[in-house]
């Protein structure tokens, strides 16, 4: 991209900020008073380049037309304000190189060379071999034939025409070859025995796997029945004691189920799931570090409901979010990896704002992470009348990462990531108040307990199924017709 002063700027993949503030990748001279501190952002991927105005005072223009967001084409002119600096988008002068390769093939109808077997014209093979020994013309094939036939070797030695040294060497070679055959036979027999043992072992193992899998399915059915009872009891008043007893029973069976699951490979455990969606949810929970859990049927149905919403009435909106995901995920994954956080938490930004840096809620949350002003300030962002760093994608991601680290520090126990996600939606105080209602916090301090007990608000109960649903359809776009 070239400026009106002839200076060229290389646009890297990702986000490039433009404005007078020194934090921008392309800093405009402070003498341009019609340019805002954070005037616009350019998003670049391998497929497209998009410019978005950051609510600048004097606007952003493309080819003389004021825009809020627009995809750019080569030779488009960008303007910061009606009379401000101008830029032109040009192709790089350094195109990627290409490699050349050569390939040699033979014609399909070219005949293969024929190989003829030698004719055995001599009447006496023994005499021929003896002659070659005396003439010192014995070839490797002749030696093989000699050592394969003990009578032939004995007859040549008994005739006495070859020297003593040659006789000794031939006897030694025969004994060595015979010993090699015995070793080969021993190895072959050993391989057969080992193969038989392995076949028996795997047959027994397969039977054990089937028995364990049947046991796991039976436990799953029992836990599902308990979950159904819990859902029914939650609707009535004064049933807390019965709920506690049912959840305690579920936890005992969950531990037994987890012990069984640890004895399986993932591939061998496929038969445990009758519902493909449950399998997808289980894979996501493992990525969040979940252990000792059973996915309630209610959770599966809520995920299914949100998938239907996202791929139905909101399909076009989700497609837009997925295009922006390609711009923001590399930056978010880099920061979260550096902070030792699950990179899957990036989907929270997708759900919260659709990756719109200017998204603002009625409650005052703003940016791709929808941070409230006090939370943003707590983690180092400037939020005042003249500057709001929540609209800076990278700075707000750093703040969100620190917030998640704090939440994991607070809820660092079973289901810590799930509790953190709930706290991100409801606020850590509400989740802490919910945990205070637990009679045995050392045993039950996890997301699944308060989810089953109905302690959380309906909005927070729905938050995690929505995140999971968004992950599933985003990672399986072909299956859900989102390409």
Secondary structure by P-SEA (a helix, b strand, c coil): ccccccbbbbbccccccccccccccccccccccccccccbbbbbcccbbbbbbccccbbbbcccccccbbbbcccbbbbcccccbbbbbbcccccbbbbbbbbbbcccccccbbbbccccccccaaaaaaaaaaaccccaaaaaaaaacaaaaaaaaaaccccaaaaaaaaaaaaaaaaaaaaaaaaaaaaaaaaaaaaaaaaaaaaaaaaaaaaaaaaaaaaaaaaaaaaaaaacccaaaaaaaaaaaaaaaaaaaaaaaaaccccccccccccaaaaaaaaaaaaacccbbbbbaaaaaaaaaaaaaaaccaaaaaaaaaaaaaacaaaaaaaaaaacccccaaaaaaaaccccccccccccccccccccaaaaaaacccccccccccccaaaaaaaaaaaaaaaaaaccccaaaaaaaaaaaccaaaaaaaaaacccccccccaaaaaaaccccccccaaaaaaaaaaaaaacccccccc
